[in-house]
């Protein structure tokens, strides 16, 4: 990282931290409201926070397709934490995240203040409780964003969609909107498999070190494509997960996956 890039990165991350807490302060009425209304009321503030974060990291987002309607479950492919900022700024949003994010320094507290729904996939009862909260949020009119791959796969790959999150859409009778995120260029150079790890968090790199490396670049151009909603009623979560995965693959111009037994819960 060059000196100029390092100074840019540190300044941007400081601006992100300050901007994040300013958004929380502005959203104090939503933060202290009761559930399930809290999910819906936090949506616009979460989107504002994501836009602040994208701007601070130098991510410019181009939207293709209509944004999701209120009360929809939005599911997308996943490269890493940058996706939250890239997609989340495009519509009022509540995030569904891995349970261990709650313990991240600073960002765990920020996520909790934004009524993020933490889902523990390692414990059946805790996971079911998180999915039930997603269903309640959808029923209250909140638009929930989740990444059903469960982790970031790396360049040119899409992991099978886990089906657990889709039970919330089945229970709430909510539409499911497929979304595909692509990163097109970094400082004017095309994104390839060789440099995608500047944006994607694939290799277990220290989070702060990766964020500094990303923020050291001047401009990242991203594109988010929204597909047509999959409307209720839904047959079951596994069928719904497979249909959503197929639509995300189509949005990414990726070949269809081989038939499987369905995503793991």
ABEGO torsion letter per residue (X at the ends): XBAAAAAAAAAAAAAAAAAAAAAAAAAAAAAABBOAAAAAAAAAAAAAAAAAAAAAAGBBBBBBEBBBBBGBBBBBBBAEAAAAAAAAAABBBBBBBBAAAAABBGAAAAAAAAGBBBBBAABAAAAAAAAAAAAAAAAAGBBBBBBAAGBBAEBGBBBBBBAAAAAAAAAAGBBBBBBBBBBABBGGBBBBAAAAAAABBAAGBBAAAAAAAAAABABBBBBBBBBBBBBOBBABAAAAAAAAAAAAAAAAGBBBBBBBAEBBX
